């Protein structure tokens, strides 16, 4: 597979596209097939050797901290995600996202927002978690409070404005004049042109300053925080002595991966309360240009790399699904010596002349005593349900069991087969596709 790696620290020229081995997950890990990866300022710091978490002993190193894609492989202990699930992730530093397949822990990932494509989803994790933790963990922002976000048009800032508004806060932000309409549309209550106005002269005291600029801007921010409030920065450590004298909390933090928080962010996105803005996209081979784009002044939103092209998921009609299901069973899934099991989908037409041995499951067709394993979507997951045909005339069933993991459903059916000579049917409902890892009937 292809990956962007560095073998030494330096400028953009140290990044190289290389062929490396595809990773294999440990028991508690997954492999994500990467459709898109976000580009962040921290990537350039890592490349330059200015980020202390990555040292020479870590070289060669794959850059990148957040991705979107789908689960390509899962470890034996992973139960919360299935192969094919679309996800997005803020990765721990030991695994880089500028590659076609990346390892991740399950606590780093979340189901991708349904309303975003792969590019939009890749833009959200690191910036979103940084904004979320700065506002709510470190800043303790509450509904009804006031927050000033410095740098509200950038990747982290544009999400911070929206998160704060979604949680019921009043929001002011400093931006350039060209970005005023942009952040107003995001919901900012007061927009301050930092070149034309001094924010400390035009804003009433706030409960929280969320500093994404640093330097002189941070120093001047002490004067606008209420006693008991907070000044939280992603950049330099604020003056703790000055904060204590003013009865303020002050601190700098580094965002940490958190799949649960990422899922909360996904929910806000799908509810229409938060939108992710992508400034530009680049191919993996244009990673140097992508990192350079971050240095442009007044960039709005995020820069994203397109890694593997995502294939469109087609909707299959009933007849195609029926024949496809049969073919999967014949070509990939039928256990040796097992001639009684058949695939079906409820409501299919009768078997065609081309497939005379295809057996449709319906009332009066499946013999009493046979089992049906039904696979269907339950929320974002695929679940199995096992039932036994009691009366062929009424399609009455017994032994219904409960909703369970696909693997557990197969084990249950397999235990039944040892005591019955009747066939076992498998139903694929609403576009569920067969995954050989679920099990076999033996």
N, C-alpha and C positions, 0 to 999 in steps of 0.2 A: 504494500500500500504506500501511498505518497504522504509525506509529512514535511513541514517546514521546521528545520532544526538549525541550531547554532552550535559550532564547535569551539568558538571563542567569543569573547565579548567585544562589542564595537558598534559600528554604524550599520546601516541597512545592508551593506555588502556582505555581512557575516551570515545572513540568512540564506539557506539553500534548500531547494526541493530535493528530497532524497527518497529512495525506496527502502522501507524498513519492514520488519515482520509485523503482521497483524497481531494485536495482543490477545491473550487468553485470560478470561476472567478467573479470579479466585472465587471461593465459595460464596462470598458476600459481595461480589462485584458484578457489573454488567459491562458489555461492550456496546457502545453507541456508534451506529453508522452515522457519520456527521454530514448533514446536508449544508449547514452553514455555521460559521464561527464568528464571534464578535471580535472587533479590534479595539483595544483599550490602551490608555496611556501607560498602564503598568506593563504592558507587553514590551514597549520600547525601553522602559527602565530595566526589565529583565535582560533584554538584548544588550544593553549597554553595561550590565554588571552593577547597576545602581539599586538593585532590589535585593536586600540581604538574605531573603529566603532561598534564592538561587545563587549558588557559588560555583567555583571552578570544578569542585568534585561532582557536581550534577551534570556536567557537560559530557557528551552532547545532549542538548536539551530541546524539547519541542515547545514552542511558544503557544500562547493562547489560554484563556481562562474560562470562556463560556461558549456553549454550543447548543444547537438544536439538531435533532435527528430521530432515529428510531432504534429500538433495542435489537441488536443483531445477535447477541449471545448473552446468556445469564448463568451465573454460578449456581451450584447445587442448593445453596441456602436461600436463594432469592425467590420470594413468593409474591412480592408486591407489584412486580412488573413482568409482562409477558413479551416474548419475541414478537416484534412488529409494532409494539406500543410506541407512539410518537411522544417524545420527551424533550425537555430542555434542561440545561444544567449549568451551575456555577461550579467549576472544578477546583479541587484542591491543587496546590502548586506542583505536586509531583507528577501530574498528568496534564499535558498540553493539548489544546483544542485545535491547533492548526494541523490537523491530520485527518485522514479518511475514516479511521476507526479509533476510538479512544476509550480507555478504561474509566469507569466511574464507580463510586460507592452509591448504594441506593439512597443514602441520606443526603446526597448532593443533587438529586434529580427530582423532577416532578413532571406530571403529565402536561404536555404542551397545550397552551391555550388553543381552543378549537377555532377561535376567530382570527388567529394569526397564521401566516404562512411560515415556512422554515426561516426565512430571512428575518422577519419581524420577531420571531421567537428567539432567535440567536442574539438579538440585540438587547433582550430584557434581563437575563440572569445577573450578571455582575453589577451592572448599573442599578438594577432594581433592588438587589439585596443591599448594595451600598447605601442607597437612599432609604430603604426600609429600616435598616439597623441604625443609621444615623439619626433618623427622626424619632423612632419609637423605642429602640433599646437604649441608646446612649442619650438621646435628647428627651425621652419620656414625654413626647408631645401628646396632648390630650385634646379631645373634642372641645371646641370653644376657645382654645388658646391661640396665640399669635406667633407666627414663625416668619423669619426673614431668610430666604434662600439666596445666597450669593452664587451667581453663575447659573441662572435658571434655564438657560437655553441649551445647555450641554446635555451629554448622555445621562449623567446622574441627576442633574438639576431639573430637566423637564419631567422626569418621573417623580422626583421629590415634590414638586408643585402639586402634581395630580394625586399622589398618595395622601398628602396633607389635607387636600380638599376633600378627598373621599372619606377621610376620618373626621371631618367636621371642623377643621382648623381654618383660621384666617391666614392668608398667605401673601406676603410681599416678596418681590425678587428684584435683583439688580441685573440688568442686561444692557446691551448696546441699543441704540435707537432703532436699528434695523430689526431687532428681535422683539420689539414691544408688542406688535400684533400677535406674534407667535405665542408668547407666554400668556397674553390676555386670553387667547383662545383655549389655552390649557386650564384656565380658571384662576389665574393670579388676581388677587383683589387690588393690589397696588404694584405698579410697575415703575421702577426707578431707572432712568438712564444714567449709568454710572459716570459717563463722560460729561454730562451737562449738569448733574446734580450731586450734591453730597448726601448720601443716604441718611446720615445722622441728623441732617437738617430738616428732612421731610417726612420722617417716619416716627410714629409714636412708639414708646417702648414695647418690646416683644418678649415673649416667654422663652423663645429659642432662636438663636442664630445658627443656621446650618451653613458652614463655611466651606465652599468648594474652590476658593480663590487663594487664600493665604496672604502672607505679606502684610502690606500696609492696610489692606481691606480688613484683615483679621484684627489688627491692632485697633482700628477705629470702631470695630464692632462692639467692643466692651461698653461703649457709652450708650448703646441702645437696648441693652438687656435689662429686664426688670430684676430687682433683688430676688434671689431665689431661683432665677432662671438659669439658662445654660448656653454656652458657646461650644459647639461641637464641630470639629474639623476633620477632613480626610487628609489634610496635608501636614502642616507643621503643628507642633504641640503649642497650645496657647499658654500664655504667661500664668502659671498657677498662683504665684504670689499676688498678682494683680486681681485674679479671679477671687481669691480668698478675701482680699480687702474689700471687694465690692459685693461679697456674699453671693457669688455665682459659682456654678459648676462649669468646669472647662476641661476639655480633653480632645485628644486625637485618637482615632481608632482605625483598624484595618478590617474590612468586611470579611466574614467567614461564610463558607458554603452552608446552606440551610435549606433542605428540600421542602420542609413544612412551610417556611415563609415564602418560598418560591411558589408553592401551590396557592397560598393566599393571594399572591400577586396575580397568578393566572386567573383566579376567580374574578378579581377586579377588572382585569382586561376583558374577560368574556361577558361581564355585566355591562360593559360599555363605559365604565367609570375611569378607565385609564387607556390611553393610546400610546403606542410605541412608535417613535419617529426615527426612520432610517435616513441618514443624510446621503449616503452613497454606498455602493456595493462594488466589490472587486473579485476577480477570480483568484484562486489560490496562488497562481504563479505571479500575481501582481501584488504580493503582500507588501513589498517595499513601498509601492505607491499608496497602498491602503494606510500604512503607518504614517506616511508623510501627510496624508489628508487630515490626520488628527491635529497637525500643527497649524492648519489654516485657521485664521481668525474667524470667529463668529460661526463656527460649524454648529448646525442644529441637529440634535439627536445623535445617532450612532453610525459608525462605519462597520460594515459586515463583509466577510469573505464568503463567497459561494464555494463549497468544497465538492461534494458529490451531488450531481443533479438528481433531484427527487422525481421518481417516476409517478405519474398521475395514477391514482387508484380508481379504476373503472368500476362502474356499476354493472353487475352481471345479471342478465335476465334469467328467469326461472329455468328455461330449457337449457341454456348454456351452463348454469350452475349445476343442474342435475347431471349432465354428461361430464362436466368437469369433475364433480365429486366422485363419480364412478371411476373416472380415469385416475384420479389421485389414489383412490383405494387400490386399484389394480396395479398401478405403477410404483407406488411409494409406501402404502400403508398396510397391505394385507399380510398378516402373519403367515408363515409357512404352514400349510395343511389346514388353514381355516377357510373353508368354502361356504360357510353358512352366514357370515356377516356381510351386510350390504349397506351402502350409503343411501341416504334418502333426504329429501327436504319435503316437509308437509305441503300438500297441495300440488305437487308435481303432476303433470299429465301421465297417462299410462306409458309403459315402456314402448319405445319405438321399435320398428323392425330391425333397425341397425343395432339395437341393444336389447335383444330378446331376453337376455339373462339379467337385465337390470330389474330389481324388485322394488316397486313403489311401496313405501310404508303408508298405510291408511287403514281405516276401519275395515274389517273383514278380510284383510290381506295378511297382516302380521299374525301368526298363530298365537293362541293363548299360551302364556308362559314365556314368551320371548321378551327380551329387554330392549328398551330404547334409551340411548344416551343422547341427551339433547345439549348442544353447545350454543350459547347465545350471549349477547352483550348484556352485562349488568353494570350500568354506569360506564366507567372507562375500562372495565375488566371483562374478561371472558370467563364464564362460569359453566359448570356442567350440572346436569340434573338427570337422575336415573329413575326410570319407572318400569313396571312390569305389566304386560298386557294380561288383563284378567278375563275380559269378554270381548271377543272379536266383533260382535254385532254392535255393541255400544261404545267400543273403544274405551271401556272401563279399565282403570289401572289400579294396581296395588303396589306396595313397596315403593312409595314415591321418593323416600329419602329427602334430602335438603340440598339447597344450592351449595356447591362445593367447587374446589379447584378442579380443572380438567383432569389432572393426573389422578386425583382422588376418585373421580367418577369412573375412570378406567379401571382402577384397582377394585372398586366395588363391583363393576360389571364382570371383571375377570373372576372374582370369587364366586359369582353366581354361575358362571359358565361351567365350573367344575361339577355343578349339581344339575345341569340342564343340558338337553340336547337341542333345545330350540335356538333359532338364530338371534343374534344381537344386531340391532339397527342403530345407526348413528345419524343424528340430525344436525345439519349446519344451518343456523337460522340467521337471517338478515345480514348476509355478507360475511359471516364468520368463515375463515379459511382454515384448512387443516394444518395442524402443527404436529409433525411426527414425534416431537418430544413429549407429547401428552401421554403416550403409552401404546400398548399393543394388547390385543385379545389373544390369549394363548391357550 
